[in-house]
Amino acid sequence: MEELYTLEREVGRGSYGVVFEGHMSRTGHRVAIKRLPCSNPESVELYLQELWAMRATAKTHVNVIALHSCLLQTGPGTLKPLNPGKLPLRLVESVLKGRVGGAQQGQDRTVKSFNLRRTNSAPRLQDKTNTTQARAKVQDKATSNHSLTPKRSPNRARKRSSQTTSEQKEPLRCLALWLVMEYCDGGDLNQYLLSRPPDPQRNHDVVLQLCSALAFLHGLGIVHRDLKPDNVLVCVTPTGPAIKVADFGLSKMSACVVNGDPTRQHFSSTCGSDFYMAPEVWGGLSYTAQADIFSLGVLFWAVLERITFMEEGSNQEQLGAYVCKGRWLMPLGEALWENADLQLCIPMKSRRVPPPPGPGMCSLLVDMLASDPDARPSADQLEARVLSALEEDSC
């Protein structure tokens, strides 16, 4: 069935892609549409990991972002819907061979024309982004048309000899993946919390929902590996914020779940964001799903005490805990890697707004931020530990 997606405006841009607010024209349902340009095999591998993880989670947990559909852009005006459970073989081949098959140098751009014509029953995207983005599109059109329009070789005759259809057919080019996801109107966790007055009950709701999301992901064998406020989205509801874990580009599959517990598969690649990485990741050691627990501990501490920092070259506040080294801030994971016996000062300040976490939550945060991964609680224990700590602190 044909579906027309209309892009309204750009809402986010990162190292790998662009996210637009849009809607399904037939139903008016608002969605987020993420464009991932398939320009190199390293990026393609991350995209396939994200697609795989989002398909694995399906739409079965309220605190994990839902994927509605995935489209493959094979030409400047062609979109092909991907069937559930299948991966585009051309992109898999790109990862295995280390090069993007059928690609031409300079064919990729961060933003291309979104007035994509319908072919067969494929969906379409219609652009209604703002004037600034429209200008960028027009400027880009001059270069993208040059690289995407086939040209006849000057030494080739106008009339070609008869050839079979397969000989005339050009290799399928995979220009981009388009992920159509649920739209979160509250932005990311930084934007949502820091734009509102401190509220202890709201903070507790955020922490509990993140516990539930991580237990669900680890139960499926998914290790996120990049938990941070930027990758937590918020839907505003009449009953409060609905927290959604998102961005699975760095996620990996742990070994199968046995008796409800994920086995301790080890990973070796160093990835994540500095202020949230576990000590073992900082040190280049092999690590397990327990690295996610450390990242969540940093996030919990920052949310409960409203601790923020600004990275060098940025004037945007971000939620995150840290260690002070003179006039410099050091990520907790780095500090604990250098000194495993370092005693963290939780709460960071005795007089804060909102009130600092009580003894129960302080004790839990110390456990989550332990240098030894085995000393940290597992994801399926975390929610019960948080509820117990909050009950203890309310007495």
C-alpha positions, 0 to 999 in steps of 0.5 A: 500500500502506498504511503506518503510521508511528509517531512516538516522540519529538521529536528536533529543532526549528528555524525551519521544522519539527520532526523526530521519531524514528519507525518503520514499524509494519509492518517496525519500521524506524526513520526520521526524520520531518520535519514542515514546516508550509505556513503561508507561501509563503516557507517553502513555497519552502524546503520544495520546494527541500529536497524537490527536492534530496533527490529528486535525490540519491535514495539513491545516496550513503552520505554524503548523507541518504536520503529514503524518502518524502514525504507531503502533509497536506491536512487534519487527518486526511488524508495523501496520498503524493507520487509520485516526480518530482512536486511538489504543484501547490498548493504550487507555486502558493502560491510563484508567487502569494505566498499559501497557497492554501485556507489559513485564518488561524490554521490552522497550528500547529507540532504538530498531532494525529498520530493521522491517519485513513487515507483510501483508501490514504494512510499514517497517522501514529500519535503515541507521543510523550512526556507533555510533547508530548502535553500540548502536543498537547491544548492545541493541539487546542482552537485547531486544532479551532476553526480547522479545523472548518467552520462553517455561516453563521448566515444560511444555510438548513439545506437547500441547493439541489442543487449539483454535486460540484465546486461543493461541494468545498472548495479543497485545503488543504496543511497540511504536508509530511512527509518520511520519511528515514533516521534517524541515531542519532549526532545532528549533528556537534556532538553526536557529536564533542564528546561523545567524546574527541578522536580524530585518526583519527575526525576524518580519517574525518569530513573524507574523508566530507564531501569525498566528499559535496560532490563528489557534490552538486556533480557533480549541480549542487547547491550546498548553501549552508548547510554547518555542523555542525548540518546534518551528521548521524552514523550510528554503525556498528561500523566508525566514523561514517557522515557524512550531509550533510542539510538542503537547504532553502537549496540551489540548482541550479547549471548543468548539469555539463559534462565532469564539472565544474559550470559557474560559475553565480552566485547572489546571495541572501545566505544561510547561517550567519554563522560558515561563510559565505564572504567573497563572501557576506558582502559581498553579491557574486554567488557560485558553488559555491566558497562551499561549499568555504569553508564546508567549510574552516571546518568542517574546521579546527574538526574537526581542531583541535576549535575551538568557540565559543558564540553570544551567548545560547546555552550550547551549544558549536559547532564553528567557526573564527573570528578574535579581535577583542579580546574578541569573535569574528568569523566568518572570512568577515566578517574576510576580506571586511573584509581580503582580505590577512588571514593566518589563523593555522593551526593556531590554537594550537600545543599542542592535543589532538588534535595540530594539523594538519600542514603538508600540511593547514594548506596545504590549509586556507589554500587552502580559506579563500582570499578569492578563490573561484577560488583554492580547490580544486574539490569534485572535487579536494578528496578527493585533496588531503586524502588527499595532505595526510594522507599528507604529514603522516604521514611 
